[in-house]
């Protein structure tokens, strides 16, 4: 039977679908004695219990169902399972949802619980039983969730938070930093919270709880070539001359720019030299092309002008040795999948400039 991808919206519908699908999801186990709404003590209740058998092994499963499988909700489900299992010694707790995110799956495993969802993800570990499966629909679902966080304006909020990962930020302050409406920032913060990247303080400010994971997930799902890429040959003698001419011309014409890639990273954490200089340019890059007498090329470029997918790439840019360079956060994101030795240089930026991410 193919994996069902039209997920239910309520806990009641989710429970019904999960129970119906158990034979498919756990084909090697015999599932029987399914009961719903099982009261356990005065103040605890299980959404469902089931007995599973494998040969002579029998085990009671306590199933807690939620309509959302993101980390914040998964933590609630795990807490409720703990309450029930204190009154049900010997039982095994299972968290269930329409789709359980990768981070939530990690949480369940680390806390000693199983999980199951309608995307085909499943984990059980007790006695001689070990089931650990990733459903066919799971990865694409995870990627779609990340894409919503990595939409152009959403990355402004992500970047702003990662520029000061140890400082909680009010929605109004983030809105000003990101040049967005407070409502837009609030929606992004809600999405980040649902995925466990941030929490809300008592004063409703936003605090990043897992900055390293957020940075890594962004970088893993990003390519610098999502920007507009124009490749040129400059008649400067080498990359240092190209950079010097670029900086002088951009200042003279009032054009905002910021180096990235290997050339930018070399000014922050020297490791890999590159003959090609990559730089973001805001506005009319044709003025720079004419001023620097650049020639468009399909290969052998020594200057690459990037038309940014969003002007937020300039957040946190600073001057180093008289040259504008993007933030360390943006450098790492651009470098991780950069052509050639980009991933090696990304690691150097992480080690030397982003210790809070390395520590995780």
VENUR-V587581 format. One line per field, one symbol per residue. ss: DSSP state (H for helix, E for strand, - for the rest). phi: phi as a letter, one per 30 degrees, with the letter a starting at -180 (. if undefined). burial: # if it has 9 or more other ideal C-beta (glycine too) atoms within 8 Angstrom, else .. A space follows every 50 residues. Layout:
ss: ???
phi: ???
burial: ???
//
This chain:
ss: ----------HHHHHHHHHHHHHHH----EEEEEEEEEEE---EEEEEEE EEEE--EEEEEEEEE---E-HHHHHHHHHHHHHHHH-----EEEEEE--E -HHHHHHHHH---EEEE----EEEEE--EEEEE----HHHHHHHHHHHH- -HHHHHHHHHHHH-----E-HHHHHHHH---HHHHHHHHHHHHH---EEE -----EEE--HHHHHHHHHH---HHH-EEEEEE-----HHHHHHHHHHHH HHH---EEEEHHHHHH----------EEEEE----HHHHHH---EE---- --EEEEE---HHHH---EEE--EEE--HHHHHHHH------HHHHHHHHH HHH-HHHH--
phi: .dddcdddccddddedddddceeddbdccccbhdbchcdbidbbbcdaba ccbbiddbbdcccccbdbcdeddddddddddeddddcbejdbdbcbaebc dedddddeddciccaabddjdabbbahccbcbbcdddddddddddddddc dedddddedddddbdccdbdeddddddchbdedddeddddddddcidbbc dddidcbdcbddddddddddcbbdddddcbcbccdddadddddddddddd ddcicdbadbiddddddcbeacdbdcccbdbcjdddddeddchdcdbcbi dcbcccdddadeddeidbcbhibdbdddddeddddecdeicedddedddd dccbdddddd
burial: ..#...##..#.#######.##..##..#.#..#...#.#...#.##### ####..#.#########.##########.######.##..########## #.###.###...############....#.#...#.##..###.###### ..###########.#...###..##.##.#.#.###.##.########.# #...####.##########.##.#..#.######.#..#.#######.## ..#.###############..#.#.#######..#.###.##.#..#... ########.#.######.....################...#####.### #.##.###..
//
